[in-house]
Amino acid sequence: MIEDCLENVRSISPLIHNITNYVTVNDVANIELACGASPIMADEPDEAEDITSICNGLNINIGTLNKRTIEAMHLAGKKAMSLGHVILLDPVGAGASALRTNTAVDLMEEIHFDVIRGNVSELKALALGSSSTKGVDASAADVVSDDNLDSMVAFIKDYAAKSGSIIAMTGAIDLVADDSACYVIRNGKKEMSSITGTGCQLSGLMTAYLAANPGNKLEAAAAAVMEMGLAGEIGVSHLLPYEGNSSLRNHIIDAVYRMDGTSLRNGARYEVR
């Protein structure tokens, strides 16, 4: 059950190696601490394999790429795969530049990712070879809605089958799927898009969930999406009249810190298709 996925993170406290972007690295560390995990940030190639060896999971985020971090991603990914650790790819901005797209594709050819988590535009860029990615954000045309839900569920299941990974597509409606089942999740608030890094935070949170629930990865990935969305709802509800996106960022982290399995179960809004 989804509440067990949360409680397992708190009881196991997995150590997560994050090679993530420097815009949001602090928030990723704090969201992992809030959920009960332990973060470590290490993107130096000379130590990437050593750090990965002592961790339970690896979160690779391509948000701010350079040649050094790309090398570290490959080294850490191959080491994590050899050790049987869970690995997540967040292909930030795939489709926006050749470097981002090619880096994500090269990583996927060399490393098996348990989960690939991105917005609709990023995942289309990887699955179809074309995208209307707007910088690192999804294009306004790439929206999952009730009108196209059936086709998007079919798309994400098909991509999961082809990639061999769980696919987590986040947006107005979140979809988390393997090749046979798709969680359709309706938690979250539009105000979350005013904060830089909620997607990066989710990738860190999700890696912790995967590491603590290795035998139940699909439900664990879905539960992480539910928790982040529910934390956004709680955060918005706590905003005072004079508060804005900076305060919302803190309220979301606080909501994750305070959340337990019962509140997650009671607040989660989803169906499985």
Solvent accessible surface area in square Angstrom, and as a share of the most:
residue,aa,sasa,rsa
1,M,136,0.61
2,I,6,0.03
3,E,17,0.08
4,D,64,0.33
5,C,1,0.01
6,L,3,0.01
7,E,74,0.33
8,N,52,0.27
9,V,1,0.00
10,R,77,0.28
11,S,90,0.58
12,I,96,0.49
13,S,50,0.32
14,P,1,0.00
15,L,48,0.24
16,I,0,0.00
17,H,0,0.00
18,N,1,0.01
19,I,2,0.01
20,T,19,0.11
21,N,8,0.04
22,Y,164,0.62
23,V,89,0.51
24,T,4,0.02
25,V,50,0.29
26,N,91,0.47
27,D,15,0.08
28,V,0,0.00
29,A,21,0.16
30,N,50,0.26
31,I,0,0.00
32,E,0,0.00
33,L,99,0.49
34,A,5,0.04
35,C,3,0.02
36,G,19,0.18
37,A,4,0.03
38,S,40,0.26
39,P,31,0.19
40,I,48,0.25
41,M,64,0.29
42,A,7,0.05
43,D,47,0.24
44,E,69,0.31
45,P,16,0.10
46,D,129,0.67
47,E,70,0.31
48,A,0,0.00
49,E,70,0.32
50,D,99,0.51
51,I,24,0.12
52,T,1,0.01
53,S,48,0.31
54,I,113,0.57
55,C,4,0.03
56,N,72,0.37
57,G,2,0.01
58,L,0,0.00
59,N,0,0.00
60,I,0,0.00
61,N,1,0.01
62,I,0,0.00
63,G,5,0.05
64,T,31,0.18
65,L,30,0.15
66,N,60,0.31
67,K,183,0.78
68,R,101,0.37
69,T,10,0.06
70,I,32,0.16
71,E,91,0.41
72,A,0,0.00
73,M,3,0.01
74,H,36,0.16
75,L,45,0.22
76,A,0,0.00
77,G,0,0.00
78,K,87,0.37
79,K,64,0.27
80,A,0,0.00
81,M,81,0.36
82,S,87,0.56
83,L,84,0.42
84,G,67,0.64
85,H,40,0.18
86,V,7,0.04
87,I,2,0.01
88,L,0,0.00
89,L,0,0.00
90,D,0,0.00
91,P,0,0.00
92,V,16,0.09
93,G,0,0.00
94,A,0,0.00
95,G,34,0.33
96,A,49,0.38
97,S,48,0.31
98,A,73,0.56
99,L,98,0.49
100,R,48,0.18
101,T,29,0.17
102,N,82,0.42
103,T,6,0.04
104,A,0,0.00
105,V,54,0.31
106,D,68,0.35
107,L,0,0.00
108,M,52,0.23
109,E,137,0.61
110,E,72,0.32
111,I,4,0.02
112,H,90,0.40
113,F,4,0.01
114,D,17,0.09
115,V,0,0.00
116,I,2,0.01
117,R,13,0.05
118,G,0,0.00
119,N,23,0.12
120,V,5,0.03
121,S,0,0.00
122,E,5,0.02
123,L,0,0.00
124,K,54,0.23
125,A,4,0.03
126,L,23,0.11
127,A,35,0.27
128,L,113,0.56
129,G,66,0.63
130,S,74,0.48
131,S,41,0.27
132,S,61,0.39
133,T,20,0.12
134,K,144,0.61
135,G,48,0.46
136,V,71,0.41
137,D,85,0.44
138,A,35,0.27
139,S,17,0.11
140,A,95,0.74
141,A,90,0.70
142,D,14,0.07
143,V,72,0.41
144,V,3,0.02
145,S,40,0.26
146,D,97,0.50
147,D,144,0.74
148,N,49,0.25
149,L,6,0.03
150,D,106,0.55
151,S,67,0.43
152,M,17,0.08
153,V,12,0.07
154,A,62,0.48
155,F,38,0.16
156,I,0,0.00
157,K,44,0.19
158,D,67,0.35
159,Y,14,0.06
160,A,3,0.03
161,A,60,0.46
162,K,159,0.67
163,S,33,0.21
164,G,49,0.48
165,S,7,0.05
166,I,18,0.09
167,I,0,0.00
168,A,0,0.00
169,M,0,0.00
170,T,22,0.13
171,G,45,0.43
172,A,81,0.62
173,I,14,0.07
174,D,11,0.06
175,L,0,0.00
176,V,0,0.00
177,A,0,0.00
178,D,39,0.20
179,D,89,0.46
180,S,81,0.53
181,A,25,0.20
182,C,0,0.00
183,Y,25,0.09
184,V,0,0.00
185,I,0,0.00
186,R,83,0.30
187,N,7,0.04
188,G,24,0.23
189,K,94,0.40
190,K,169,0.71
191,E,59,0.27
192,M,23,0.10
193,S,102,0.66
194,S,60,0.39
195,I,16,0.08
196,T,91,0.53
197,G,12,0.11
198,T,21,0.12
199,G,26,0.25
200,C,13,0.08
201,Q,5,0.02
202,L,10,0.05
203,S,0,0.00
204,G,0,0.00
205,L,0,0.00
206,M,0,0.00
207,T,0,0.00
208,A,0,0.00
209,Y,1,0.00
210,L,0,0.00
211,A,14,0.11
212,A,3,0.03
213,N,8,0.04
214,P,83,0.52
215,G,81,0.78
216,N,62,0.32
217,K,63,0.27
218,L,30,0.15
219,E,31,0.14
220,A,0,0.00
221,A,0,0.00
222,A,0,0.00
223,A,0,0.00
224,A,0,0.00
225,V,3,0.01
226,M,0,0.00
227,E,1,0.00
228,M,6,0.03
229,G,5,0.05
230,L,16,0.08
231,A,0,0.00
232,G,0,0.00
233,E,30,0.14
234,I,54,0.27
235,G,0,0.00
236,V,31,0.18
237,S,83,0.53
238,H,108,0.48
239,L,49,0.24
240,L,88,0.44
241,P,137,0.86
242,Y,176,0.67
243,E,43,0.19
244,G,40,0.39
245,N,80,0.41
246,S,78,0.50
247,S,28,0.18
248,L,3,0.01
249,R,65,0.24
250,N,70,0.36
251,H,41,0.18
252,I,1,0.01
253,I,23,0.12
254,D,81,0.42
255,A,8,0.06
256,V,0,0.00
257,Y,129,0.49
258,R,189,0.69
259,M,7,0.03
260,D,70,0.36
261,G,2,0.02
262,T,70,0.41
263,S,45,0.29
264,L,0,0.00
265,R,111,0.40
266,N,110,0.56
267,G,21,0.20
268,A,16,0.12
269,R,116,0.42
270,Y,95,0.36
271,E,69,0.31
272,V,78,0.45
273,R,102,0.37
